[in-house]
Amino acid sequence: MKVGFYRSPVRRRVLAASVLGVMTFALTACGGITSADDGKKVVLTTFTVLADMARNVAGDHLRVESITKVGAEIHGYEPTPGDIRKAAQADLILDNGLNLEAWFGQFVADLDVPHAVVSEGVAPMDISEDAYRGKPNPHAWMSPVNAQIYVDNMVRAFTELDPEHADAYRANADAYKTQLGAVRDDLVAAVNTLPADQRALVTCEGAFSYLARDAGLTEKYIWPVNAEQQATPQQIGSTIDFVRQRGVPAVFCESTVSDAPMQRVVEASGSRFGGVLYVDSLSEADGPVPTYLQLIRHDANTIATALAGAPK
């Protein structure tokens, strides 16, 4: 898997070398373990959305944890020594692939731990604008249809790791895929309630291409990837023009970035801010999107409700 077009490779190498040096000392000092205290094998995912999917497939047979915490920005994440120690103790690591985790290649380079790319087999959509034009959009999990492919890849990885419970993993996956199909149907139904000229999704990051495709929405965003997290005047101006020309009644931003650039679009276009959408991270257990299924439902309902309202 190729990784790493979001951050300077020199910076990543320096960071990885320093972190891995600390890791080596730490593992020498405290020793490593390869399974959880309860005897279950440990599966480590790169972010919380994958962890939730994996728990639905694993059931009670594996312990699943996420490297990044709730609310973390995944694209430019910088691993800590504690992350490296946790990874060295895992039995399997799952990453998204599609260049999402720019830090991942260096993260696992010196670890003798198997890993699986859960987006394998997904037909990627290319980014169509700016410096990332032609590169794959990594947010494939935002399509419940693609999420079913993720689940199948998890089943294969878990079966190889723990063949004794292969039947349980497949049964769990089949049940979960039924739920994913229902969420996709609900998403399409929610968008189909909108007038055709209001089916436009305007967000801060271009993280919704797969969801927009599934739902029949026209997508527009300020920046394609959360790399610099700073919008240019040209990007904001282009978004303002799109909103004005289409009469888009509401615009959105993601939970892991500042909505300040989108608020400038709101002020200049006469649209309104429709709400916060979730992409790269779940919420805490008592928050609005503690699971992946709830994340898709929340985003679909937020989008449909805001776009159904009249513009200011």
KAFENFEN-V415902 format. One record per pair of residues at least 6 apart in sequence whose ideal C-beta (glycine too) atoms are under 6 Angstrom apart, sorted by sequence separation. I is the first residue (numbers start at 0). J is the second residue. D is the distance in whole Angstrom. If there is no record, write none. Layout:
i=I j=J d=D
i=I j=J d=D
This chain:
i=34 j=40 d=5
i=35 j=41 d=5
i=44 j=50 d=4
i=57 j=63 d=6
i=94 j=100 d=5
i=139 j=145 d=5
i=140 j=146 d=6
i=252 j=258 d=4
i=282 j=288 d=5
i=288 j=294 d=4
i=107 j=114 d=6
i=158 j=165 d=4
i=200 j=207 d=6
i=211 j=218 d=4
i=265 j=272 d=5
i=281 j=288 d=5
i=282 j=289 d=6
i=125 j=133 d=5
i=126 j=134 d=5
i=222 j=230 d=6
i=281 j=289 d=6
i=44 j=53 d=6
i=54 j=63 d=5
i=67 j=76 d=6
i=94 j=103 d=5
i=221 j=230 d=5
i=252 j=261 d=5
i=288 j=297 d=5
i=53 j=63 d=5
i=126 j=136 d=5
i=158 j=168 d=6
i=208 j=218 d=6
i=287 j=297 d=5
i=42 j=53 d=6
i=157 j=168 d=5
i=200 j=211 d=5
i=207 j=218 d=6
i=250 j=261 d=6
i=277 j=288 d=5
i=123 j=135 d=4
i=124 j=136 d=5
i=222 j=234 d=6
i=50 j=63 d=5
i=221 j=234 d=5
i=154 j=168 d=5
i=250 j=264 d=6
i=50 j=65 d=4
i=154 j=169 d=6
i=205 j=220 d=4
i=66 j=82 d=5
i=200 j=216 d=4
i=204 j=220 d=6
i=221 j=238 d=5
i=277 j=294 d=5
i=47 j=65 d=5
i=121 j=139 d=5
i=154 j=172 d=5
i=198 j=216 d=5
i=199 j=217 d=5
i=200 j=218 d=5
i=201 j=219 d=5
i=202 j=220 d=5
i=203 j=221 d=5
i=205 j=223 d=4
i=42 j=61 d=5
i=46 j=65 d=6
i=92 j=112 d=6
i=96 j=116 d=4
i=250 j=270 d=5
i=40 j=61 d=5
i=41 j=62 d=5
i=42 j=63 d=5
i=43 j=64 d=6
i=44 j=65 d=5
i=45 j=66 d=5
i=46 j=67 d=5
i=97 j=118 d=5
i=118 j=139 d=5
i=204 j=225 d=5
i=254 j=275 d=5
i=39 j=61 d=6
i=47 j=69 d=6
i=91 j=113 d=6
i=92 j=114 d=4
i=93 j=115 d=6
i=94 j=116 d=6
i=96 j=118 d=4
i=150 j=172 d=5
i=219 j=241 d=5
i=249 j=271 d=5
i=251 j=273 d=5
i=276 j=298 d=5
i=39 j=62 d=5
i=87 j=110 d=6
i=89 j=112 d=6
i=95 j=118 d=5
i=247 j=270 d=6
i=253 j=276 d=5
i=254 j=277 d=5
i=78 j=102 d=6
i=86 j=110 d=6
i=93 j=117 d=5
i=121 j=145 d=5
i=190 j=214 d=4
i=249 j=273 d=3
i=255 j=279 d=5
i=150 j=175 d=6
i=190 j=215 d=6
i=235 j=260 d=6
i=239 j=264 d=5
i=243 j=268 d=5
i=251 j=276 d=5
i=253 j=278 d=5
i=255 j=280 d=6
i=76 j=102 d=6
i=97 j=123 d=6
i=150 j=176 d=6
i=238 j=264 d=5
i=242 j=268 d=4
i=35 j=62 d=4
i=46 j=73 d=5
i=121 j=148 d=5
i=187 j=214 d=6
i=274 j=301 d=4
i=78 j=106 d=5
i=120 j=148 d=5
i=186 j=214 d=5
i=228 j=256 d=6
i=235 j=263 d=6
i=239 j=267 d=5
i=242 j=270 d=5
i=147 j=176 d=5
i=239 j=268 d=5
i=230 j=260 d=4
i=225 j=256 d=6
i=274 j=305 d=6
i=117 j=149 d=5
i=147 j=179 d=5
i=273 j=305 d=3
i=119 j=152 d=6
i=146 j=179 d=5
i=117 j=152 d=5
i=143 j=179 d=5
i=97 j=135 d=5
i=99 j=137 d=4
i=98 j=137 d=6
i=143 j=182 d=5
i=144 j=183 d=6
i=221 j=260 d=5
i=97 j=137 d=4
i=143 j=183 d=4
i=271 j=311 d=5
i=115 j=156 d=4
i=201 j=242 d=6
i=269 j=311 d=6
i=43 j=86 d=6
i=49 j=93 d=6
i=43 j=89 d=4
i=199 j=245 d=5
i=201 j=247 d=6
i=41 j=89 d=5
i=199 j=247 d=5
i=41 j=90 d=5
i=42 j=91 d=5
i=43 j=92 d=5
i=44 j=93 d=5
i=45 j=94 d=5
i=201 j=250 d=4
i=202 j=251 d=5
i=203 j=252 d=4
i=204 j=253 d=6
i=40 j=90 d=4
i=203 j=253 d=6
i=203 j=256 d=6
i=45 j=100 d=5
i=31 j=87 d=5
i=32 j=88 d=5
i=249 j=305 d=4
i=31 j=88 d=5
i=33 j=90 d=6
i=249 j=306 d=6
i=22 j=80 d=6
i=203 j=261 d=5
i=248 j=306 d=6
i=21 j=80 d=4
i=25 j=84 d=5
i=18 j=78 d=6
i=248 j=308 d=6
i=22 j=83 d=4
i=26 j=87 d=6
i=18 j=80 d=6
i=248 j=310 d=4
i=145 j=209 d=6
i=18 j=83 d=6
i=142 j=209 d=4
i=138 j=206 d=4
i=141 j=209 d=5
i=5 j=74 d=5
i=6 j=75 d=6
i=91 j=160 d=5
i=141 j=210 d=4
i=139 j=209 d=6
i=142 j=213 d=5
i=136 j=208 d=5
i=206 j=278 d=4
i=124 j=208 d=5
i=15 j=105 d=3
i=19 j=109 d=5
i=48 j=140 d=6
i=131 j=223 d=5
i=131 j=224 d=5
i=4 j=98 d=6
i=11 j=105 d=5
i=56 j=150 d=6
i=129 j=223 d=5
i=6 j=101 d=5
i=128 j=223 d=5
i=0 j=96 d=5
i=2 j=98 d=6
i=5 j=101 d=4
i=52 j=149 d=6
i=56 j=153 d=5
i=126 j=223 d=5
i=3 j=101 d=5
i=2 j=101 d=6
i=53 j=153 d=6
i=2 j=103 d=5
i=2 j=104 d=4
i=60 j=164 d=4
i=58 j=167 d=6
i=197 j=306 d=5
i=182 j=292 d=6
i=189 j=299 d=5
i=56 j=168 d=6
i=58 j=171 d=5
i=182 j=295 d=5
i=186 j=299 d=4
i=193 j=306 d=5
i=178 j=292 d=6
i=189 j=303 d=4
i=193 j=307 d=6
i=56 j=171 d=5
i=0 j=116 d=5
i=56 j=172 d=5
i=55 j=175 d=4
i=40 j=161 d=6
i=74 j=225 d=5
i=143 j=295 d=6
i=72 j=255 d=5
i=73 j=279 d=5
i=71 j=280 d=6
i=70 j=280 d=5
i=69 j=280 d=6
i=69 j=283 d=6
i=5 j=226 d=5
i=47 j=280 d=5
i=47 j=281 d=4
i=51 j=290 d=5
i=52 j=291 d=6
i=51 j=291 d=5
i=48 j=291 d=5
